């Protein structure tokens, strides 16, 4: 179940959020009560002028509230908010967010956590920080996007999120959000596997999927023959040797016990 | 570069899109039919939907029929993008 969405807004600013399941907070009493009554919630602030009402109303607690501001906020303001909210997302320099209609729909989706609403590229650390529809962050190394020899030159300056949070783009290079989450979030992977209509949940089938996902061929495993990998994938090896599994896991960049989750 | 398959105006105007993106979940080969926050994965080997959610009944059948007419083109596009995990040729799968 999604966390509740609180929208701090007055007048017309609240209107777009009336289409989704959210609670509009109009004044400091509403804000204080919502903050106190919930340990986890998503907050949206369309108009930064109301930040002062938020900061006046609240005293920091150990909670898992996340805040999305839809206008730019100064560093000082963001520092203040960082004391009150676990995550603060704002369209500051370099941050790309979905267009507002798509953004609101993604936040309200029952699958919000499996959608990406925006992000920011960090070229210095060779990573992209993605913001999910539940306002949690996910850090993905840029090298992952380049795997398989594709996109040797990612257009980092053309980073954006489209398709209501289902596609992440670097210019013409597009990545399915579910492919990212399948790789980097074990819980999301579990949810996706549960949704599959015909799934082969054997270890061999999982290894096959993982190997293809990582774009590694059967010949690429040091000291393990392609034939052995094929036999494991077909389920012909009941208990693969521990050393074989270690080599396979190392090559695929996962822990041995994770192989079966793919 | 990812591929967006052109749907007829009737569906495109209602926000339906079909894509094979540069990075997808690779197994099995599929196209993704998108509408707003929803996505249906259509298996290029069996032409069945891969997931129970979103509800398969919410995907208009004419869209699948339209895609089926471009089957060879879609399989070729997937194979070019993901040569390590090709759609089996129709001959072999029959």
Interface residues (C-beta under 8 A of the other chain):
Chain A: X102 X105 X106 X109 X111 X115 X145 X148 X150 X151 X163 X164 X165 X166 X167 X172 X173 X174 X175 X176 X178 X179 X180 X182 X192 X195 X196 X197 X198 X208 X209 X212 X213 X215 X217
Chain B: X1 X2 X17 X19 X21 X22 X23 X24 X25 X26 X27 X32 X34 X36 X37 X39 X48 X49 X50 X51 X52 X53 X84 X85
